[in-house]
Amino acid sequence: MRLFVSEGAPGSLPVLAAARRAQGRAELLISTVGPEECVVPFLTQPKVPVLQLDNGNYLFSTSAICRRQNL
């Protein structure tokens, strides 16, 4: 899984806290991107935080990302 966050973006702090708690239980690559960088190819406007799952799907909801990381 790959987590995209941006400094100062709303929702990044709880997502990073959940990633820290999940450390060792799941392989997770954390990428810090610029606020205007588009990381999801089919979106016209940037959206972070976003979690890219191993199957290529994306999660955009902060609470859904936190739940996924705590499995």
GROMACS elastic network, one bead per residue, 0.5 to 0.9 nm:
[ bonds ]
;  ai    aj funct       b0    kb
    1    26     6  0.81665   500
    1    27     6  0.64934   500
    1    28     6  0.50341   500
    1    29     6  0.63750   500
    1    30     6  0.87327   500
    1    51     6  0.69621   500
    1    52     6  0.56282   500
    1    54     6  0.51419   500
    1    55     6  0.86878   500
    1    56     6  0.88601   500
    2    27     6  0.85740   500
    2    28     6  0.55924   500
    2    30     6  0.58846   500
    2    31     6  0.72940   500
    2    50     6  0.83870   500
    2    51     6  0.57603   500
    2    52     6  0.50745   500
    2    53     6  0.66998   500
    2    54     6  0.79584   500
    3    15     6  0.87540   500
    3    16     6  0.88901   500
    3    19     6  0.87301   500
    3    28     6  0.69956   500
    3    29     6  0.60986   500
    3    31     6  0.60658   500
    3    32     6  0.84205   500
    3    49     6  0.72033   500
    3    50     6  0.59568   500
    3    52     6  0.62770   500
    3    53     6  0.87003   500
    3    65     6  0.89083   500
    4    12     6  0.89021   500
    4    29     6  0.85511   500
    4    30     6  0.60641   500
    4    32     6  0.58974   500
    4    33     6  0.66513   500
    4    39     6  0.76549   500
    4    48     6  0.63358   500
    4    49     6  0.54969   500
    4    50     6  0.53232   500
    4    51     6  0.63036   500
    4    52     6  0.80031   500
    5     8     6  0.89981   500
    5     9     6  0.73647   500
    5    11     6  0.87376   500
    5    12     6  0.58416   500
    5    13     6  0.89596   500
    5    15     6  0.84270   500
    5    16     6  0.82334   500
    5    30     6  0.74840   500
    5    31     6  0.63432   500
    5    32     6  0.50284   500
    5    33     6  0.61243   500
    5    34     6  0.84280   500
    5    35     6  0.86888   500
    5    48     6  0.55343   500
    5    50     6  0.69429   500
    5    51     6  0.88731   500
    6     9     6  0.54265   500
    6    10     6  0.87618   500
    6    12     6  0.68268   500
    6    31     6  0.84034   500
    6    32     6  0.53671   500
    6    33     6  0.52059   500
    6    34     6  0.58556   500
    6    35     6  0.58334   500
    6    48     6  0.65220   500
    6    49     6  0.69679   500
    7    10     6  0.87977   500
    7    12     6  0.73727   500
    7    13     6  0.89181   500
    7    32     6  0.73736   500
    7    33     6  0.79502   500
    7    34     6  0.77067   500
    7    35     6  0.76415   500
    8    11     6  0.87256   500
    8    12     6  0.73719   500
    8    13     6  0.86112   500
    8    35     6  0.84054   500
    9    12     6  0.57484   500
    9    13     6  0.83653   500
    9    35     6  0.73343   500
    9    48     6  0.68813   500
    9    49     6  0.74069   500
   10    13     6  0.75665   500
   10    48     6  0.82135   500
   10    49     6  0.80273   500
   11    14     6  0.59277   500
   11    15     6  0.64372   500
   11    16     6  0.88011   500
   11    48     6  0.80516   500
   11    49     6  0.65789   500
   11    61     6  0.87590   500
   11    62     6  0.58514   500
   11    63     6  0.87887   500
   12    15     6  0.52029   500
   12    16     6  0.60601   500
   12    17     6  0.86135   500
   12    48     6  0.76030   500
   12    49     6  0.57958   500
   12    62     6  0.78898   500
   13    16     6  0.51834   500
   13    17     6  0.61989   500
   13    18     6  0.87014   500
   14    18     6  0.61772   500
   14    19     6  0.85714   500
   14    62     6  0.75689   500
   14    63     6  0.85003   500
   14    66     6  0.73037   500
   15    18     6  0.51258   500
   15    19     6  0.61944   500
   15    20     6  0.86904   500
   15    49     6  0.75515   500
   15    62     6  0.64342   500
   15    63     6  0.80468   500
   15    65     6  0.66688   500
   15    66     6  0.56078   500
   15    69     6  0.85563   500
   16    20     6  0.62087   500
   16    21     6  0.87227   500
   16    30     6  0.87189   500
   16    66     6  0.85887   500
   17    20     6  0.51000   500
   17    21     6  0.63870   500
   17    22     6  0.87502   500
   17    66     6  0.84406   500
   18    21     6  0.50733   500
   18    22     6  0.61976   500
   18    23     6  0.86983   500
   18    65     6  0.83161   500
   18    66     6  0.54145   500
   18    67     6  0.81021   500
   18    69     6  0.62867   500
   18    70     6  0.67225   500
   19    22     6  0.50756   500
   19    23     6  0.62321   500
   19    28     6  0.77706   500
   19    30     6  0.86439   500
   19    66     6  0.75573   500
   19    69     6  0.61500   500
   19    70     6  0.79297   500
   20    23     6  0.52543   500
   21    24     6  0.85996   500
   21    25     6  0.88484   500
   21    69     6  0.82183   500
   21    70     6  0.72917   500
   22    25     6  0.55223   500
   22    26     6  0.64581   500
   22    27     6  0.89420   500
   22    28     6  0.88156   500
   22    69     6  0.58386   500
   22    70     6  0.56470   500
   22    71     6  0.79228   500
   23    26     6  0.64731   500
   23    27     6  0.77139   500
   23    28     6  0.78999   500
   23    69     6  0.89059   500
   24    27     6  0.71024   500
   24    28     6  0.89940   500
   25    69     6  0.86806   500
   25    70     6  0.84703   500
   25    71     6  0.81642   500
   26    69     6  0.74863   500
   26    70     6  0.89062   500
   26    71     6  0.85006   500
   28    69     6  0.87963   500
   33    36     6  0.82187   500
   33    37     6  0.63462   500
   33    38     6  0.87471   500
   33    39     6  0.82156   500
   33    48     6  0.86373   500
   34    37     6  0.52082   500
   34    38     6  0.86589   500
   35    38     6  0.84377   500
   35    46     6  0.72527   500
   35    47     6  0.82915   500
   35    48     6  0.78045   500
   36    45     6  0.79036   500
   36    46     6  0.57989   500
   36    47     6  0.85016   500
   37    45     6  0.86127   500
   37    46     6  0.59740   500
   37    47     6  0.85530   500
   38    41     6  0.70105   500
   38    43     6  0.74203   500
   38    44     6  0.76939   500
   38    45     6  0.65916   500
   38    47     6  0.71748   500
   38    48     6  0.88901   500
   39    43     6  0.83770   500
   39    46     6  0.68573   500
   39    47     6  0.77314   500
   39    48     6  0.83477   500
   39    50     6  0.84553   500
   40    43     6  0.57757   500
   40    44     6  0.86269   500
   40    45     6  0.89445   500
   40    46     6  0.75133   500
   40    47     6  0.78559   500
   40    50     6  0.84486   500
   40    52     6  0.88014   500
   40    58     6  0.81183   500
   41    44     6  0.79406   500
   43    46     6  0.68644   500
   43    47     6  0.80238   500
   47    50     6  0.68594   500
   47    60     6  0.75485   500
   48    51     6  0.86331   500
   48    60     6  0.72875   500
   49    59     6  0.86952   500
   49    60     6  0.65765   500
   49    61     6  0.80270   500
   49    62     6  0.70358   500
   49    65     6  0.85834   500
   50    58     6  0.66126   500
   50    59     6  0.56641   500
   50    61     6  0.75925   500
   50    62     6  0.79471   500
   50    65     6  0.75877   500
   51    57     6  0.83623   500
   51    58     6  0.55532   500
   51    59     6  0.50927   500
   51    60     6  0.67135   500
   51    61     6  0.89486   500
   51    65     6  0.63972   500
   52    55     6  0.81193   500
   52    56     6  0.61334   500
   52    57     6  0.58544   500
   52    59     6  0.65583   500
   53    56     6  0.53830   500
   53    57     6  0.53429   500
   53    58     6  0.60043   500
   53    59     6  0.76783   500
   54    57     6  0.74216   500
   55    58     6  0.89431   500
   59    62     6  0.81615   500
   59    64     6  0.68342   500
   59    65     6  0.62368   500
   60    63     6  0.88150   500
   60    64     6  0.74919   500
   60    65     6  0.71571   500
   61    64     6  0.51233   500
   61    65     6  0.61569   500
   61    66     6  0.86198   500
   62    65     6  0.51656   500
   62    66     6  0.62305   500
   62    67     6  0.87011   500
   63    66     6  0.50811   500
   63    67     6  0.61804   500
   63    68     6  0.85899   500
   64    67     6  0.51073   500
   64    68     6  0.60765   500
   64    69     6  0.86264   500
   65    68     6  0.51111   500
   65    69     6  0.62238   500
   65    70     6  0.87349   500
   66    69     6  0.52823   500
   66    70     6  0.63884   500
   67    70     6  0.52290   500
   67    71     6  0.67442   500
   68    71     6  0.56737   500
